[in-house]
Amino acid sequence: MKEIPVAAPALDGKEQEYVAEAIRSSWISSSGPFIDRFEREFASLCGTRSAIAVANGTVALHAAALALGLRPGDEVIVPSLTYIATANIVRYAGAQPVFVDVDPKTWCIDPRQLEQRVSSRTKGIIAVHLYGHPADMDPINEIATRYHIWVLEDAAEAHFARYKGRLVGSLSAAATFSFYGNKILTCGEGGAITVNDLALEQRIRMLRGQGMDPERRYFFPIIGYNYRLTNIACAILCAQLERRVQIVSSRKAIFSLYDEQLSDVPGIGHQPVADWAEPAPWLYCITVSHNRYGRTRDELAAILKEGGIDSRPFFVPLHRLPPYENISQHHYDLPETDKLAATGLNLPTYPGLARKDIDRICELIRKSAVPS
Ligand SMILES: *Cc1c(COP(=O)(O)O)cnc(C)c1O
């Protein structure tokens, strides 16, 4: 039997047709009509002035942070429970990430713990909308305003989620998205930055394009990067955007089925949803209480694997990883992060996942419980 993966792209719209069109037109590099169309449509869907397509979600963060002014020796406050790219880009700029615990009500950076981590070197905060749930942006923005620092949203996992009715991507100075193969929308490898400020947009475009002056070809006032995305990748993204409503609603339907079938399994916990949040349905999350379920998260993952079902443990906290565990004078005690990282599991979530497969996954989880 074929293994059920955790994620799989849905490419059954006009993806092939648009890619063929890009190739026929010979616009295969980093200019072309699909790039312009994608940037226009994505900005409009995020409610921002502009969107800038880039090579992936990691360089989206890097370019945005540089454009916001990040310099060597600076500090940036980030959650420890996130994908490593969020902190790595701070290091790329010669700056230091400073970690903060997550709020059990959102699993995102805890605004109540930000202030104690602000120092004279702090230049910004990266708010990650983890596992599709928006971070609590109002108090985060308020603290940033008070200390004259910027906020960058890492929305790699949260396309079209809403915070108090407002779209993520439009809630701070800049926001970044990923279109990696397991994300809600994909083109294989790709990313985007959404911004409202024209000067910031121009700096990002310059950093993306090797630092070249837009008015003067082959004149480079700054050191930039080749962070461009191709017209072929944007052809795929344009097709994905046409079907974004179906893609999101079929993922939501999968969330509902899991919710129903796993609601009363002892020891299986669920992702919280704040009353102001409309999360994006990325990967379905559960937590496994060893005491109450009778098995650890890793034991359950092994049982699923035996049954031909792939799953994914939550991120290892960044303050527990070799590049970051001894970085500074900070003594990190991040209990919520550690607890979630030890118990959280992502279950298969993608538009092609069949109902009978969800039934089988839930049945296996249910019958593997060893209540005491
Ligand atoms: C996927 C992801 C990224 C990086 O995106 P890539 O496109 O893989 O470079 C950054 N942050 C978070 C939270 C992510 O999940």
The ligand as an SDF file (V2000), in Angstrom:
LIG
                    3D

 15 15  0  0  0  0  0  0  0  0999 V2000
    8.3880   27.2250    5.2130 C   0  0  0  0  0  0  0  0  0  0  0  0
    8.7370   28.2920    6.1780 C   0  0  0  0  0  0  0  0  0  0  0  0
    9.7250   29.2540    5.9040 C   0  0  0  0  0  0  0  0  0  0  0  0
   10.6830   29.1680    4.7660 C   0  0  0  0  0  0  0  0  0  0  0  0
   10.1450   29.0410    3.5240 O   0  0  0  0  0  0  0  0  0  0  0  0
   10.9760   28.3590    2.3260 P   0  0  0  0  0  0  0  0  0  0  0  0
   10.1490   28.7030    1.1380 O   0  0  0  0  0  0  0  0  0  0  0  0
   11.0490   26.8980    2.6100 O   0  0  0  0  0  0  0  0  0  0  0  0
   12.3290   29.0040    2.2810 O   0  0  0  0  0  0  0  0  0  0  0  0
    9.9200   30.2750    6.8160 C   0  0  0  0  0  0  0  0  0  0  0  0
    9.1960   30.3610    7.9350 N   0  0  0  0  0  0  0  0  0  0  0  0
    8.2510   29.4550    8.2420 C   0  0  0  0  0  0  0  0  0  0  0  0
    7.4790   29.6170    9.5140 C   0  0  0  0  0  0  0  0  0  0  0  0
    7.9950   28.3750    7.3850 C   0  0  0  0  0  0  0  0  0  0  0  0
    7.0890   27.4510    7.7060 O   0  0  0  0  0  0  0  0  0  0  0  0
  1  2  1  0
  2  3  1  0
  2 14  2  0
  3  4  1  0
  3 10  2  0
  4  5  1  0
  5  6  1  0
  6  7  2  0
  6  8  1  0
  6  9  1  0
 10 11  1  0
 11 12  2  0
 12 13  1  0
 12 14  1  0
 14 15  1  0
M  END
$$$$
